[in-house]
Amino acid sequence: MSQIINLPWLSRTLEVTHSTDPTLVGVTGTVMDETRRTIRVHAGSKDITMAKDTIRFTIEDEEIDGSVVGQRTEDRIGKTYRRS
């Protein structure tokens, strides 16, 4: 994993590549907010709140498994992750 996992994601472009909810696959938008368990994305004219543990997404061409980053932003930034 690159450094993007340890950086703030606000205002970055996110694209959902896999989800347990098929309607979320392909959603692309700007990250508006991130909590411990959710990410809110502004996609087109609406905001979509997604559970992190049910999605796999890309930010800046780096694929991230949402279930791995299930902590607050301030806790995620200082954490060390294993390469998968």
N, C-alpha and C positions, 0 to 999 in steps of 0.2 A: 504494500500500500504506500502511496506517496504521502506527501505532507498535507494534502488537502483534507484528510480526515482530522488533522489536528488544528485546522484553521476555522475561523467563524464562517458559516455558510450564508449569512444574511446577504441579500442582494446578488447572490450567485444563481446561475441557471441550473435547474435540476430537471432530469428526465427520468421517469419511472420506466424501468426495463422489465420488471417482473413483479407480480403482486398476486395475493390470494383473491383479490377482487379484480376480475378481468376488466372492469370499466376504468380502472386506474392505469393500466398498462398504456404507455405512450403519452401520458400527461407530461407536458413540459411547461415550465414557468419559473418565475423568480421566487426564491425563498423569502418569505415575509417574516416568519417567526419559527422558532424551534423551541420545543420544551423537552422534557425528559422522554416522553413517549410519542410525541407527535411532531410533524413538520407541516407548516401552513405555506402553501404555494399560491401565488397569484398567476393563474393561467387564463389568458385572454381577458375576459371581462368579469371573471369570478374568482373567489378565493376557495381553495380546496384544502381541507385539513385531512392529513393521512396519518395512520398509525405507523410508526417506524418499524415495528416488528413484523409487519405484513408486507413490506415492500423491499425491493432491491432497486437502487437508483444510481445514476451517474451524475457527477458534478465535475466539470472540466475534464471530461474523458476518463475519469477515474470511477470505476464501479465500486459501490459501497453496499454492503448488506445491512439493512436497517436494524436487524436484530442485534448486531454487534455494537452499534452506537446508541444503545438505550440508556443514556445518561444525560444529565444537563450539559449545556454547551460549555460552561466553565469547568466541568469535570472532564469532558471529552478532550478539551484542548491540551491538558497536561498529561494525558494517559498514553501509555505505550501499547501498541497493537501488534499482534503476531501477523506475519505474512500468511496469506492463505493460498 
